[in-house]
């Protein structure tokens, strides 16, 4: 197996549980609503909306890049065992 095929599974496997995905979507929605109703000052609005967008994308995809870098996962899906040839 080549290194490119080994990394392909690493990039596509989910590492967020359903509760984690829902929590990220709720926090992203709360940030967006706070901005919309004027609770977030203009000087930090852009950073807040970027954070909300990142959380929403992570929630939809079920994958967090920071979790992947740290080797952390809240998802209970077990990886299939690799066969050695």
Secondary structure, 3 states (H helix, E strand, C coil): CCHHHHHHHHHHCCCCCHHHHHHHHHHHHHHHHHHHCCCCCHHHHHHHHHHHHHHHHHHHHCCCHHHHHHCCCCCCCCCCCCCCC
